[in-house]
Each structure stands twice: as C-alpha cells, then as structure tokens.
C-alpha cells in the first residue's frame, strides 16, 4: 500500500505530506481547490508525463515521493528482484520523482536511479488509475487478458503456456542455427582438418609444457649443478677448515661446558642435531652430484619440442590452454559435420514435440478463456446496474489472428502466437441501449470507465494483485441510490485493496475510512493548495457541505451523521457532540 505521499514545490503546492490508510481514503474539496493537482501528482509519480505540472517556484525542482509498504505481490517481488532493486525487510521502498524547471525529470527507488521504462513497468504493478489519466489499465487491451485469466483462475495454465512458448522459441532457435551451420561447416572443413592435423602432429598434452620447461632448465645447467653440489660438499665436509670439523670441536667444548653447567643440556642437544643435519646435507650433495645427467641429445630434443609448442601457441591462442581448446573445438566441429543429418533430425523432432505441446496447452487455455469470457459477460452487467449503468452491455471478445509465419498451427492453420498463447482479448461495452458494444477506449467516458473498473475489481477482488486503486470522477453523472451503491462497492473493495478516491458526493465521502480535505488559500498574494486529514468531529460538517454547500443547518449535520453511521464510521456522533 501507499503509506505516505509527499509533494514539494509542485503546481499550487508548497508542501504537502499525507499519511494514508490501508482501506478507503476519500478526498473532497471545493471545485478548483486542487484535487486535480493531487491526482495529477499521483499520476506523475507513476510515470505519466502528461500529468506533470510545473514547479511552483520556477527556480527550484519539484519533488513527489511515495512510500510503499507491505509489497508482497509475487509479480512485484519478481520484478524488483529481476531489476536488482532492493526493498526493506517489511517489503517497503520509497519511490521518488524529481522535476526540474526545464521539464526534465528523474526517478528513484530508495535513492537508486531507475529508467523511464522501468518506472512504467513498476507502476503497472503498483497502482491502477481510473479517471482522465493515461494509467487507466482498462483502456489498454493488453491488460484485458490478465483480467480474464484472473477471473477464470487460469494463471497456472497461462504460466504453463508461457513456459511452453519459451521452449518452442529455444527449440526453433537451435534448429535454425543448425540449418544455417551446414554451409559454414562444409566451407571450413578442409581448413579445420589442416589445423587439426597441425596440432595433432605435435600432440601437446595437458601439463606437458610445464614439465618440459623444468626438464630443459635442469639439463641446460648440468655442469653448473655439479660444480655447486661439489662446492657445498667440500665446504661442509672435506675442505681444510670444513664446517663439520669445526662444529665437531665446538660440540666437544660444549659437552665439557655442560658437565660444569647442566642448564646448557638443551642447547647441546640442539647443536648435536644440527651436526647430524649438516652431515646428511653433505652426503645428499654427494649423491646429487653423482646423479646429475649430461645428455645433450635429450636437451636438444626438449628444446625442439618447446619450440614446436611456441609455434602452436603463437598461432592458436597465445598459451597452451588456447591450443588445447582449439583442438577440442576443431574436433567438435568436424564431428558435428559428420553427425549433421542425425543432429538436425533430432532437433527437428524436439521442435515438433515442443510445438505440439505448446499448441495443446494453447487450445486448452483458449477453450477455458472462452468459457470464462461467457461467465464474465454475465457477471459484469449485474454489478454495473447497481452502479447506475442499467442496460449496459458488456462483452469479452476472444479471438485468434492468422499469421502465415507462425511457428504453430491450430487445426492446420497458422495463428499468431505469443508468450500469452493464441488469444487476443478485448473488453467491449455499450453504455446505452441500442448501441452495439465497442472497445472501451472508443465509447466509455471517464466516469463510466471508473465504474466499469470498480465492477471488475469487485468481481476479481480476491485475485487481483495490484495493491493500490485510484479513482477520479467515479461519481460523474450519478447521485442518490447509485451513489450509495458505489460507496458500498468501494468499501467492499477496500477490504482487499487500498483505495484513493476523489469525490464530490456525500454518499461516497461518508464511506471512507480516512477523509482528507483539499483547500485553496491565499498567502502572500499567491494561491496555495493544502491537504489535511479530517478528524471524526470535523467529518459531519465536511459531508454536510457536500450535501448543501456553504449554508449548513443542524438538519444537514444530522443527515451527514446518518450517512456516516450508515457507512459504519463509528465515533462520529460522540465526537461531534
């Protein structure tokens, strides 16, 4: 839900900060007070460009912020996760838009900038706007299919269709790729054979280069290794004044000293161990010297093989792992050519199976959608009649469209397919008897669109996952009994959605759990729009003004309290007395 909504330096607003409730939030105010500014700011926050009104102070930017909390919709969570946008532990995030004096704008989530496309996608998951605004999802035919699937409980089957479509596309891409590879494989065959033979003639093995480098280092330094090992042996053991001889004398002296001072026993022990170590070192040097290999033929052989390795590495990747990878790739490509027909046949079989599965899922989903369409066509008019649109006809058009290039055929005919299946769904309406149903966008007024959406949302209340509904002009052209019915529907819908409603009618205003008053005042010679939440004691007067205007009597106040009481707003009577 939208917990807080803030405006700074926007149109006639200096600063407005609102805390909204989870149920039905109603906004009232005199004509021209600024209700359209408020609803326009909400639309602007949600990405609608046409709703923006320039900053009040042209030298400063305008800022609109909305704190959304308890965002638990799976679709919304998936979108935020896929977009790498982090939200709080309680599912909260701050959406902000900044408008510069030159009209340019920026959008942020928790201070992280987001693109306009991302804002548009996010907005469709956060709120539905109904009134004179572009965000009316009901005017966008692409959303009608989602409404129909939700009504028919077809989301799981629709997800299966989407998964099957993805598999068809993947199978088609794989098959097409192999068809296009044959010519390339044929053209490169001789060249690939030449390169493979060149590498195989040397036949490098994993790890062999490192071993040869070490062997070359040892063979090329044989003479120097003999010299050094002999020198070490002489210094330690045989030369005049050798270390071992001097250490022996030192040990004898230390042993005599230990007989006098027993505290040196540990030092004597360590020194004796060192003598043994030096003796072993001298013996090991003698053995090492005797095993040094002088093998010029082997040295030349090693150097020649390393030269061959270097030639291959210069040509095939700069390092031995690149040579080995190239050999594997060449072998794979040649194997692909040898097994080409078999591979293509396998991929074609997989593609046909994927198409068949997708087609079966689509036919099943389409059949169920058509039945759901019949049921929805029967359900909506009854609710519309309650909302003052008696005699309105509501139709759901479900049709397929031919497409000669389609991957899938239904009943032998290629039809247009997509991730949503084979159906194009559009809602049609006839608001007046004698008129044939036509697309909503072409025939319905703003007030009618709002009531149609209210009817649909009421029917789909438990299945619709868009958390915030914003209604503007829902009361256009209605009064009396119909207004009461609209108020009751809004109250019912507010049990599963947060609703923000701009209204001029007391019957609808009294249904709100939270009532906000929009006022326009004059400060320093300038008009200023302000919004404040009414306390219980203030609501009867605000409702009474909607009933009769400026001159309010006790009778009017009593009627206002009765409306509030009938709407279940407790505490009004006692607060007013």
SVG drawing of the C-alpha trace seen along z (x, -y; Angstrom):
<svg xmlns="http://www.w3.org/2000/svg" viewBox="-33 -40 126 81">
<polyline fill="none" stroke="black" stroke-width="0.4" points="0.0,0.0 0.9,-3.7 1.6,-4.7 2.9,-8.2 2.6,-10.6 4.5,-13.9 4.6,-16.9 7.1,-19.7 7.0,-22.8 4.5,-21.3 1.9,-23.5 0.0,-25.3 1.5,-23.2 4.3,-24.4 4.5,-21.3 2.0,-18.5 2.7,-15.3 -0.1,-12.8 -0.3,-9.5 -2.8,-7.3 -4.7,-4.3 -5.0,-0.8 -8.7,-1.0 -10.8,-3.6 -9.2,-7.1 -11.5,-9.8 -10.5,-13.3 -13.1,-16.1 -12.9,-19.9 -14.5,-22.7 -14.2,-22.9 -10.8,-24.5 -9.3,-23.7 -6.7,-21.5 -8.0,-17.9 -6.9,-17.5 -3.4,-18.7 -3.3,-15.9 -4.5,-13.2 -2.2,-14.5 0.8,-14.3 0.0,-10.7 -0.2,-10.0 3.1,-11.9 4.8,-9.8 3.6,-6.7 5.3,-7.9 2.5,-9.7 4.2,-12.5 1.1,-14.5 0.1,-14.7 3.1,-16.8 2.5,-20.4 5.5,-22.8 7.2,-23.7 5.5,-26.4 8.9,-28.1 10.4,-28.0 14.0,-28.2 13.6,-25.0 12.8,-21.4 9.5,-19.8 9.6,-16.5 7.0,-13.9 7.5,-10.9 5.5,-7.8 6.5,-5.3 5.1,-1.9 4.9,0.8 3.9,4.4 4.7,5.1 4.0,8.8 2.7,9.4 4.7,12.2 4.7,10.3 6.0,7.2 8.7,9.1 9.8,10.9 10.1,7.6 12.1,5.9 14.4,8.9 15.0,9.2 15.7,5.5 18.2,5.7 16.2,3.3 16.4,3.9 13.4,3.3 13.2,3.4 12.5,6.4 8.9,5.4 8.5,5.0 8.9,1.2 10.5,-1.1 10.5,-4.9 9.5,-5.9 10.6,-9.5 10.4,-11.7 12.1,-15.0 11.1,-17.5 13.5,-20.2 12.3,-23.7 13.1,-22.9 10.6,-19.9 13.2,-17.1 12.7,-14.5 14.4,-11.7 13.0,-8.7 14.5,-6.9 13.8,-3.9 15.5,-4.1 17.8,-6.8 18.8,-4.4 18.0,-5.9 15.7,-4.0 14.8,-4.4 11.5,-5.6 10.8,-2.2 11.5,-0.6 9.2,-3.1 6.4,-2.4 6.7,1.4 6.8,0.9 3.8,-1.4 1.7,1.2 2.3,3.5 1.7,0.8 -1.4,-1.0 -4.4,-1.3 -5.6,-4.8 -9.2,-5.4 -10.2,-8.8 -8.8,-11.2 -5.4,-9.6 -3.1,-7.5 -2.7,-5.0 -6.2,-3.6 -5.2,0.0 -8.7,0.8 -8.1,-1.2 -5.1,0.9 -6.3,4.1 -3.2,6.0 -4.4,5.9 -7.8,7.4 -6.3,10.8 -4.8,10.7 -8.2,9.7 -9.9,12.6 -7.3,15.1 -7.6,13.9 -11.4,14.2 -11.2,17.7 -8.5,18.9 -6.3,19.6 -3.0,18.1 -1.3,21.5 -2.4,22.7 -1.2,19.4 2.1,19.9 2.4,23.3 1.7,21.8 4.3,19.2 6.9,21.9 5.9,24.0 6.3,20.9 9.8,20.3 10.7,23.9 9.3,23.6 11.4,20.5 14.5,22.2 13.9,25.3 13.3,23.1 16.5,21.2 18.5,24.3 17.1,25.9 17.5,22.8 21.1,22.4 22.0,25.9 20.4,25.4 22.5,22.3 25.7,24.1 25.8,26.7 27.2,24.5 29.7,22.9 30.9,26.3 31.3,27.6 33.3,24.5 35.6,24.7 36.1,28.5 39.4,28.6 40.8,25.7 39.8,27.3 41.3,30.6 44.6,28.8 44.7,27.0 43.7,30.2 46.4,32.2 49.0,29.5 48.1,29.6 48.0,33.4 51.4,33.7 52.9,32.1 50.2,33.6 50.7,31.5 49.4,33.0 47.9,31.1 50.7,30.1 53.5,31.2 54.8,27.7 55.5,27.1 57.3,30.4 59.4,29.7 60.4,26.2 61.6,27.7 63.5,30.5 65.2,28.0 66.3,25.9 67.9,28.9 69.6,30.3 71.0,27.0 72.5,26.4 74.0,29.8 77.7,28.6 76.8,25.8 74.8,28.1 77.8,30.4 80.1,27.5 77.7,26.2 76.9,29.5 80.7,30.4 81.5,27.0 78.8,27.5 80.2,30.9 83.8,29.7 82.8,26.7 80.8,28.9 82.9,32.0 86.3,32.3 88.0,28.9 90.6,27.6 88.7,26.0 85.4,27.6 82.2,26.8 81.8,30.3 85.3,30.4 84.9,27.0 81.4,28.0 82.8,31.2 85.4,29.2 82.7,26.8 80.5,29.7 83.3,31.2 83.8,27.9 80.1,27.5 79.9,31.0 82.6,30.2 80.8,27.0 77.5,28.9 79.3,31.1 80.0,27.9 76.6,26.2 73.7,28.6 71.4,25.8 73.1,26.0 72.0,29.6 69.1,28.5 71.5,26.3 73.9,29.2 71.1,31.5 70.1,28.9 73.7,28.5 74.2,32.2 71.0,32.4 72.4,29.6 75.6,31.5 73.7,34.6 71.7,32.4 74.9,30.9 76.3,34.4 73.2,35.5 73.3,32.4 76.9,33.2 76.0,36.8 73.0,35.7 75.1,33.2 77.5,36.1 74.6,38.3 73.1,35.4 76.4,34.8 76.6,38.4 73.1,38.4 73.4,35.2 72.7,36.1 74.7,34.8 72.5,35.5 73.0,33.0 70.8,35.1 67.9,35.1 68.4,31.4 68.1,30.7 65.0,32.9 63.3,30.9 64.2,27.6 62.9,28.6 59.5,29.7 59.2,26.5 59.9,24.6 57.1,26.6 54.8,25.6 55.7,22.0 54.9,22.1 51.4,23.6 50.8,21.1 51.6,18.1 49.1,19.4 46.3,20.7 45.7,18.6 49.0,17.4 49.0,20.1 48.9,23.8 45.4,23.9 44.3,22.0 46.0,24.6 44.2,27.4 40.9,25.5 41.3,25.0 42.0,28.7 38.8,29.6 36.8,27.1 38.1,28.4 37.3,32.0 33.8,30.9 33.1,29.0 34.3,31.9 32.2,34.3 29.2,32.0 29.6,32.2 29.9,36.0 26.8,36.3 25.0,33.3 22.0,35.1 21.4,37.1 21.6,33.9 19.2,31.9 16.7,34.8 16.9,34.8 16.5,31.1 13.5,31.2 11.9,33.9 12.4,31.8 10.9,28.7 7.9,30.6 7.3,32.0 7.7,28.5 5.2,27.1 2.7,29.9 2.9,29.4 2.5,25.6 -0.4,26.0 -2.2,28.4 -1.7,26.1 -2.9,23.1 -6.0,24.9 -6.8,25.9 -6.2,22.4 -8.2,20.8 -11.2,23.0 -11.2,22.2 -10.8,18.5 -13.8,18.5 -15.9,20.1 -14.5,17.6 -15.5,14.8 -19.1,16.0 -19.2,16.1 -17.6,12.6 -20.1,11.2 -22.9,12.4 -21.4,11.2 -20.4,7.6 -23.7,6.2 -25.4,7.1 -22.8,5.1 -22.9,2.2 -26.6,2.0 -26.0,1.5 -23.6,-1.3 -26.0,-3.3 -25.4,-1.7 -28.5,0.4 -28.9,1.7 -25.2,1.6 -23.9,4.5 -20.5,5.9 -18.8,8.3 -15.5,10.1 -14.1,10.7 -11.7,13.6 -10.3,14.3 -7.2,15.6 -5.4,13.9 -3.9,15.6 -0.2,15.4 1.4,17.2 4.9,17.0 3.7,18.6 5.6,21.4 2.4,23.1 -0.7,24.3 -4.1,24.7 -6.5,27.0 -4.0,26.9 -4.0,23.1 -1.1,20.9 -2.1,18.5 -0.3,15.6 1.2,16.8 3.0,15.2 4.0,15.9 0.3,15.5 -1.0,18.0 -3.1,17.6 -5.8,15.4 -6.4,11.7 -8.8,10.5 -10.6,7.2 -13.4,5.9 -16.3,4.2 -19.1,2.0 -22.4,0.5 -23.4,-2.1 -26.7,-2.9 -29.4,-0.5 -29.5,-0.2 -25.7,-0.7 -23.5,2.2 -20.7,3.0 -17.4,1.2 -13.9,1.1 -13.9,-0.7 -11.3,-3.3 -13.7,-4.5 -17.0,-4.7 -16.8,-5.0 -16.5,-8.3 -14.1,-8.8 -16.9,-8.2 -18.1,-5.1 -14.6,-3.7 -14.2,-4.1 -17.4,-2.3 -16.6,0.5 -13.3,0.9 -15.0,0.8 -17.3,3.6 -14.4,5.7 -12.3,5.1 -15.2,6.1 -15.7,9.3 -11.9,10.0 -11.2,8.6 -9.5,11.7 -7.5,12.5 -6.2,9.1 -2.7,8.4 -2.4,4.7 -2.4,3.2 -3.5,-0.5 -6.6,-1.7 -7.0,-5.4 -10.4,-6.6 -11.1,-10.1 -14.5,-11.1 -16.1,-7.8 -19.1,-9.9 -19.6,-11.6 -23.3,-11.6 -24.6,-9.7 -26.4,-10.5 -28.8,-9.2 -29.2,-5.4 -26.5,-4.8 -24.0,-6.9 -24.8,-4.8 -24.2,-1.6 -20.8,-3.0 -19.9,-3.8 -20.7,-0.3 -18.7,1.2 -15.7,-0.9 -16.0,0.2 -16.1,3.8 -13.2,3.5 -11.1,1.6 -11.0,4.9 -8.6,6.3 -7.1,3.1 -6.1,-0.3 -8.3,-2.8 -7.8,-6.5 -10.9,-8.3 -11.6,-11.9 -15.3,-12.6 -17.9,-15.3 -20.7,-13.1 -21.5,-12.8 -22.6,-9.2 -19.1,-8.2 -17.2,-10.5 -19.0,-9.1 -17.9,-5.6 -14.2,-6.5 -12.2,-5.2 -10.0,-8.2 -11.2,-11.6 -8.9,-14.3 -9.9,-17.8 -8.3,-19.7 -8.4,-23.5 -7.1,-26.5 -6.0,-29.6 -4.1,-32.8 -0.7,-33.5 1.5,-36.5 -0.8,-37.2 -0.4,-33.7 -2.9,-30.8 -1.8,-27.8 -3.3,-24.3 -3.2,-22.4 -4.5,-19.0 -5.2,-17.8 -6.9,-14.7 -10.1,-15.4 -10.7,-14.2 -14.0,-12.4 -15.5,-15.6 -14.9,-17.5 -16.3,-15.0 -20.1,-15.8 -19.5,-19.4 -17.5,-18.3 -20.2,-15.8 -22.9,-18.4 -21.1,-20.9 -21.2,-18.3 -24.9,-18.0 -25.9,-21.6 -22.9,-23.9 -22.0,-26.8 -25.2,-27.3 -25.3,-24.4 -28.1,-23.7 -28.4,-21.2 -30.7,-19.2 -27.9,-19.0 -25.4,-18.0 -27.8,-15.3 -28.2,-13.9 -24.4,-13.9 -24.0,-12.0 -26.6,-9.5 -24.7,-8.9 -21.5,-8.3 -23.3,-6.0 -24.8,-4.0 -21.4,-3.7 -20.1,-2.2 -17.9,-5.2 -18.2,-4.8 -17.4,-7.6 -18.7,-10.4 -21.8,-11.2 -20.0,-11.3 -17.1,-13.3 -19.5,-15.9 -21.4,-16.5"/>
</svg>
